[in-house]
């Protein structure tokens, strides 16, 4: 199981000479889907602009399981989420909407950053509580498979 975030559609200009989506656009679709959760956790665009705090992705592990082509639609789902005082680890999957196959996964480690100082900081209690509540509510839907970055959390 996983948690649906959004649908993405492969644009013609995202395909390469192999006639499938270029790897940069897999990352783009994952990043756009992740932004939905950042907003829910009060760490998205509004936080970056008004509070000068946001997240920086610092490490990733991505698999490209089966190609997608121009015009294909994909579901982008959350497979896993956890955090410590300064870090978030999450894993997303991309499922071909019509044919239901796994196209790709991406596991990301992000740090929470004071954008004015450009320094890693701890999550405010309010934001940590929002993430904890989300994790508790949805943990039975998580199905991460192998996690490659989980050891980076300092719990």
N, C-alpha and C positions, 0 to 999 in steps of 0.2 A: 504494500500500500504506500501511498504518498499523498501529498496535499497539493491539489491543483492551484496554480498561481495565475496562469494566463495562457492564451494561444498566441503563437507567433506564425508569421507567414514568410516563406523564403522568397525574397525579391530576385528578379532576373539579374540585377547588377551584383548580387551577392555570390553568384556562381563563378567558377573559374574555368579554365580550359579543359578540365576533366568533366565538365557539365554537372558538377555537384557543388553544394554550398562550401565556400572557402572557410577554413578553420577560424578566421577572425570573426566571422559572423555567428558561429556557434557561441563564442564567448560573448558577443554582443547580445544575443538573445538571452543567454543566462543572466547577464548583468541587468538587463531591463526587467526580467522577472524578479530578481533579487531586490530591486528597488521597491517593489510592492511591500516586501517585508520590512525594509528599512523605514519606510513611511509609517508602517504599523508600530514599529518600535521607537518612533520619534527620533530617528537618526538619518533621515534622508535629506532631500534638498532643502526643506524648510530649516532643519537643524543646521545644515552647513551654512546657509545664508544668515540666519538670525542668531544662532547660538555659537557659530564658528566652531562646530564640532561635527565630526563625521567619521566614516570608516575608510580605510585604505586596504585594498586587497594586497597581500604580500607574498602569498604562495598559492599555487593551485595544482590540481591533479585532474586532468581531463582525459576522458576516453571518447574515441570516435568509433562507435559500434557498427553503425550502418548508415550509408549516405542518405541525404535528403537533397532534393532537386528543386529548381525554380517552380514556384506555385504550390509546393507542398506546405501543408499546415502542420504545426507541431504543438503538442501540449507541453508546457513547462511546469514541472512539479517539484516541490520540496520533498526530499527524501530523509533529511536529517538536519538537526540544528542543536548546537550546544555552545556554551560560552564559559569563560572565567571572568576575572575582574577587568581585563583589557582586550580580550580576544573573542572572536566568534568563529566557529567552524560550521560550515553548512555544506550540504550536498544537494545538487539539483539533477534532475533527469529531463531528457527531451524524448518524447514519445511521438512517433508519427501518428497524426490524428486519425487518418483513415485506415491505415494498415496495422496500427497498434504495435509496431516494433520499437525497440529501444534504439534511438539514433545516437545518443551521446549522454555522458554524465560529466559533471564538473563539481569537484570538491574544492572549497576555497577556505583559506585562512585570512581573516581580516583583523586589523587592529583598530581600536578606537583612538581618535586623534584630535587634539586641540589644534584647530587649523590656524589660529593666530600664532601659536608657538611652534607649530609643526612638530609636536611632541606627542608620544603615546601617553594616554591618560586612562584612568579607571572610569568605567561606566558609572553614571549617577545612579543612585538607588532606584529611582523611579524607572529608569530605562532597564536596569537589571531585573526589576520586578516584572515589567511588562514581558520581557523575554522568558523569564521563569514561568510565568503564567501561561504563555503560549506553548512552551515546551511541555508543561504538565498536561495541558488540555489536549495536545496533539501527539504525545509520545507514542501512543498505540498505533498511530498512522505511519510512524517512521519505519523505514525499511532500507537502511543505508548500504547493506552489503558490506564489502570491505571498505574500511576507512584508512586513508593513508596519512592524514594529517592530525588525527585525534591526539596523538602523543604530544602535540605542541601546546595543548591546553595545560594550564598550571592550576589545577584545582586543589 
